[in-house]
């Protein structure tokens, strides 16, 4: 059986990180499924989904790491093409990826103790983001 849900997030861009773990757990309970796979997917080319420990120090470290790895103030060819200034956000999102799969058993996500599911908006402006949460199982 497949159950699909969609949630909306209001983000600020520039590596804005949102913990959606509790929402995914809530949707799993709502689905009534006991065992299977959970897919979390964000449509768009400037945001990503991953897991990390969601605590203030790690969140700040992640933002600083991304800025060092793919600086927001560097000239990118994408910016010359579209003049939207968000070339860095496309590269960050491509590196991080738009989806994540998490198994579940006994109606519980199989995550590590400090592992949270997060959505990261890399764009250079505030956005309203849709996130698809899909469960496949029984």
N, C-alpha and C positions, 0 to 999 in steps of 0.2 A: 504494500500500500504506500502511496505517496501523499504527503500533506505539505502544502506550500503556503507560506505566510509572507507578508511584506510589512516592514516597519519603516518609519520615516525618522530621519535624524536631521537636526538643524546644526550645521557645523560652521566653523569660523575660518577654515582653510589653514594654510601654513603649518601643516603637521598637527592638526587638531585631532586628538586621540579620544575615542569614545569606547568605554567598556560596555559591551552588550551581552555579557555572559548571562546575567540574570534574566534578560529578555529571552535569550535563546532557551534557557531552562524552562521559563514560563510557557513558551510555545511548544516545547517538547511535552510538558504536562498536558497542555491543551490538545495535542495531537492524539493522545491515548496510546501511542506506540510504545513498545517495551524494548525492542532491540533493533538496531540497524545503523544507518549512517545519516549524519546531519551535514548538509551543505550550506555554507553561508557565502553569499555572493553579492558583490556590489557592482551594479551597472555603472559604467563610466570609465574614463581613461585617466582620471586624476585622483583616484582614491584606491584604497587597498584594505584587505582583511588579513589578520594574522593573529598569533597568540603571543602574549608576553605577560610578565608580572605587572599588573596595573597598580603602581604605587608612584607617588610624586617624584621620587628620585629617579626611578627607571624611566618614567615618562619624559622627564627633562633630558636624561642621558640620550634617549632615543632621538629626540628632536635635535639635539646638538650633533649627534652622530650623522643624521641625515643631512644636516647643513654642511658638515665637513665633507661628506661623501659626494653630495650633489648640491653645490651651493645655489641658493636662490638668486643671487645677484650676478651670476655669470651670464654672458651672452650665449644664447642657444639658437641654433638654426631654426628651430620651431618658431621662436619669437619673430625671426625675420620673415617667416612665411605668413604667420597669422597675426602678428602684432598684438598678442594677448598677454605676453609676459609670463606665461606659465609653462615654459619648456621644461623647467626643473621638475614640475609636478608630474608631468607625463613620465619622465625617466624614473622618478621615485616609485610611482605606482607600478610601472612595468617591472621594476626590480622586486617589489614586495608581493605583487600578484593580487588579483581581484576576487579570489575565492579560497575557501578553506573547508576541509572535510574533517569532521570529528565523529568517531564512533560513539554509540550509546548502547547501554545494556541495563536491564532492570529499570528502564525509564530514567536513567541518569547518564549525563554526558561523561565520557571517559577523559577527564582532564587531570593534569597534575595539580598538586596542592596549591601552587601559586600561579597556575596557568589560567589566564583570562583570554576571552575572545574579544578582539578590539577591531574597530574600524578607524582608519586613518585617512583624513582628508588632506591631501597635499596641495590642493589648488591654491591660487593666490587671491581668493575671495571667499566670502561666506556662501554656503550652498545649502539647499535642502536636498538630502540624499535619501534614496530608497535603498533598502537592504532586503534581499530575498533570503529567507530561511526555509530550506526544504528538507524534510525528513523522508527517508525511504526505509521501510522496515515492516515489522509486524508487532 
